[in-house]
């Protein structure tokens, strides 16, 4: 017996194919779940930019609390600036003379951390600011007036919850210091011992 399909059968097959394609796209590409609930939370997260020029540092440091920046390269997913901090960039190098690893400054470069706040969609699988996934370790682009760069999310928490601000203390402690944490200065000479 040969199977014959009429127009109604083709319509049903077409609709089922579209539903399957849409469900697959939602689950695998947008990582949203059909089975879990969605809520909205206000999240604070920090994006770190490593080894940036003084021009970049000046442009991003000009952002004041409450200014708007955009998260992601192609979309206009907004976030509100809470704080921007910059410290001299360092690298870990091996000191062949003394046989140990030391921190040394990278001349004219800075590590910059921007702390932002935004409304995010919370599902059973992720946090999302518009089309941008928010998770620790994720690369993300931050754009604002006079700057745009890709950095990494290094910390995040729900706005209003108790939070340990150790990173701020570290940045403030070394922001204007001549020496870096292990007592090594730019020339690799030892500090106080």
C-alpha positions in Angstrom: 0.0 0.0 0.0 1.4 3.4 -1.0 1.1 6.3 1.5 -0.6 9.3 0.1 -0.4 12.7 1.8 -2.9 15.4 1.2 -2.5 19.2 1.7 -3.7 19.0 5.4 -1.1 16.3 6.2 1.7 18.6 4.7 0.4 21.5 6.8 0.5 19.4 10.0 4.0 18.2 9.1 5.2 21.7 8.4 3.8 23.1 11.7 5.4 20.2 13.7 8.8 20.8 12.0 8.6 24.6 12.9 7.8 23.8 16.5 10.7 21.3 16.7 13.1 23.9 15.1 11.9 26.7 17.4 12.2 24.4 20.5 15.7 23.3 19.5 16.8 26.9 18.9 15.5 28.0 22.3 17.1 25.2 24.2 20.5 25.0 22.4 21.2 28.5 21.2 19.5 30.8 23.7 19.9 28.2 26.5 16.4 28.9 27.8 14.3 26.2 29.3 10.7 25.6 28.6 10.2 23.8 31.9 11.8 26.2 34.4 10.4 29.5 35.5 11.8 32.9 34.7 12.3 35.7 37.1 14.0 39.1 37.0 16.7 40.1 39.4 19.0 43.1 39.8 22.5 41.8 39.5 25.9 43.5 40.1 28.8 42.2 38.3 32.4 43.2 37.7 34.2 43.1 34.4 38.0 43.2 34.3 40.1 44.5 31.4 43.8 43.5 31.5 46.8 45.5 30.3 45.0 48.6 28.9 46.6 51.8 27.8 46.5 55.1 29.7 44.0 56.4 27.1 41.6 53.6 27.7 42.0 54.0 31.5 41.2 57.7 31.2 38.2 57.2 29.0 36.6 54.5 31.2 37.5 56.4 34.5 35.5 59.4 33.2 32.4 57.3 33.7 30.5 58.4 36.8 28.2 56.4 39.0 24.9 56.1 37.3 26.2 56.4 33.7 25.0 53.9 31.2 27.3 51.5 29.4 26.4 48.7 26.9 27.2 45.1 27.5 27.9 43.0 24.3 29.1 44.0 20.9 26.0 44.0 18.7 23.1 44.6 21.1 22.2 47.5 23.3 22.0 45.6 26.6 22.3 48.4 29.2 24.0 48.4 32.5 24.5 51.2 35.1 28.0 52.0 36.2 28.6 51.7 40.0 32.4 52.0 40.2 35.5 52.0 38.0 38.9 51.2 39.5 42.4 51.0 37.8 45.7 49.7 39.1 49.1 49.4 37.3 49.2 46.2 35.3 51.6 43.5 36.5 52.9 40.2 35.2 54.5 37.3 36.9 58.1 36.7 35.7 60.8 34.3 36.7 63.8 35.9 38.3 66.7 33.8 37.1 69.2 35.4 39.5 67.3 34.6 42.7 65.4 31.5 41.3 61.9 32.7 42.2 58.8 34.2 40.6 58.2 37.9 41.0 55.5 40.4 40.1 56.7 43.3 38.0 54.9 46.3 36.6 54.1 46.5 32.9 55.0 50.1 32.0 52.2 52.4 30.9 49.5 49.7 31.2 46.6 49.2 33.6 44.2 46.6 34.8 40.8 48.2 35.0 37.7 46.8 36.7 34.3 48.3 36.1 31.4 47.4 38.4 27.9 47.6 36.8 24.3 46.9 37.8 21.5 45.7 35.5 18.2 43.8 35.4 18.8 40.3 34.4 16.5 37.4 33.5 17.1 34.4 35.7 16.2 30.9 34.4 16.9 27.5 35.8 20.1 27.5 33.6 21.5 31.0 33.5 21.5 34.8 34.1 20.9 37.0 31.0 21.1 40.7 30.4 19.1 40.9 27.1 21.0 38.7 24.8 24.2 38.5 26.9 24.8 35.6 29.2 26.1 36.8 32.6 28.4 34.3 34.4 31.8 34.4 36.1 34.6 33.8 33.6 32.5 34.8 30.6 34.0 37.2 28.1 31.9 40.2 27.5 32.2 43.5 25.6 31.6 46.8 27.5 31.0 49.9 25.4 30.6 53.5 26.5 31.4 57.0 25.4 35.1 56.9 24.2 35.8 53.3 24.9 35.0 49.7 24.0 36.8 46.6 25.0 36.4 42.9 25.8 37.0 41.8 29.3 36.0 39.0 31.6 33.3 38.8 34.3 35.3 38.2 37.5 32.5 38.4 40.1 28.8 38.8 40.4 26.1 39.0 43.1 22.5 39.9 43.6 22.1 43.6 44.3 21.2 44.4 47.9 22.6 41.2 49.4 25.5 41.2 51.8 28.8 41.2 49.9 32.4 41.0 50.7 34.2 43.8 48.8 37.8 42.5 49.1 38.5 43.4 45.5 37.8 47.1 46.2 40.2 47.0 49.2 42.9 45.4 47.0 42.5 48.0 44.2 42.5 50.9 46.7 45.5 49.6 48.5 47.7 49.4 45.4 46.2 52.1 43.2 48.8 54.8 44.0 51.5 52.7 45.5 55.1 52.5 44.2 55.4 48.8 45.1 53.2 45.9 44.3 52.0 43.2 46.8 55.1 41.0 47.0 57.5 43.9 47.6 58.9 44.0 44.1 59.1 47.2 42.2 59.2 48.0 38.5 62.9 47.3 38.2 62.6 43.9 39.9 64.4 45.0 43.0 63.4 43.7 46.4 61.3 45.7 48.7 61.5 45.8 52.5 62.4 42.5 53.9 
